[in-house]
C-alpha cells in the first residue's frame, strides 16, 4: 500500500494527546508494517518550523522516522525532508495513493484522487463548546464536509463516537474507535528516580498531581486544584502550565516524559476533573505508573479506566476519595488494578488497528473495481 499520512497537527498544537497519537501511530506503523510505502505530509505553512527547529524534540523525532521511509525521496536535511507543493495548504503526490489519512482536516490531494480517505477526529469539543455562534456554525459546516469526504472516520473513544454520530447524523458503521496507547516511557519509577525529580523541582511528599494538556482547560483545572489544595492539606503540583507557586500549589510548566513518569510514580494521586476530553490520556499514563486516579464519572475517562480509578465530580466528593486512599489496603488494590488495566493500551495495538482499517478499505476498493 502507498499511504499518505498527514502530520501537520504535530506542528500546530501544543503537546497533548492528539499530537502524541499522530506521532505514535506513524512510528508504530513503520515498525509493524515496513513493507508499505509511507509518506508523511505537512502543510507548506509549517515547513518553516522544521527548518528553524531541526534540533527540537519534535523535529528530531520526525526526522528519525523519515530516515526509514521511502527510497524514492531524499530526506537529507540539506535537500528535502518532506514533499511539499508550491501550492499553498495542499499536500501532493505524483503517483496514485492507496490511503490518504487526514488528521482533523482533509486537504485536497492531486493530481489523482486517493483510493480511500480516512479522517481522524479525536472529539468535537472545539465545535460543541465554542462560545462564538458564528465560529461554531462555520466549524460545524467544515467538519461535516470533511466527514462526508472520508470513507471512514477514526476516533479515540466510544464517547467521542456517539458525539460524532449524533451531531452529524452519520451511521455508526462509518466511525471506528481506535483507543490511544501508552508508551514505554511511562512506567513505575524507582524511589531513587522519583526523589531525583522531586529534589530538582523542590517537591515534598505527599503531593497531588494535576496536568494541563490543553489551553482551554487551564483555568478550570487551576481553579479545581486550588480548591483541593485548600480542603485536603496536601501540596498540589501542576504541570503544563506557566510556572508559579500559589499557596500550596506548585506549577512546574513543561516537563519531559521521563520527569512526568517520575511525578506520577511519586504522587499520592492524579486528579483529572470534568474537562472536555475525548480520551483522557493522562489517566492512562498515571495508571501505568502506579498512580491512583480520581476522575470524572460518565466520561471518556471512565470508559478507559473502568474500575481501576475512583470517580467524583465536586471537590468535596474528591476530598472524600482522597481520605479513602489514605487506607493502604484501598490504595494498593487500586494501584494494582490500574497497572493491569493500562497494559491493555499500547501504541502498537493502536497502529495495528489502523492498518487493519486500511487493509479492509483497500480490499473493499478492489471488490468495487
Buried (B, 14 or more C-beta within 10 A) or exposed (E): BBBBBBBBBBBBBEBBBBBBBBBBBBBBBBEBBEEBBBBBBBBBEBBEBBEEEEEEEBBEBBBEBBEEBBEEBEBEEEEEBBBBBEEEEBBBBEEEBBBBBBBBBBBEBEEEEBBBBBBBBBBBBBBEEBEEEEEBEEBBEEBBEBBEEBBBBBBBBBBBBEBBBEBBEBEEEBBBBBBBBBBEEBBBBEEEBBBEBBEEBEBEEBBBBBBBBBEEBBEBBBEBBBBBBBEBEBBBBBBBBEEEEEEBBBBBEEBEBEBBBBBBBBBBBBBBBBBBBBBBBBBBBBBBBBBBBBBBEEBBBBBBBEEBBBBBBEBEBBBBBBEBBEEEEBBEEBBEBBBEBBEEBBBBBBBBBBBEBBBEBBEBBEEEE
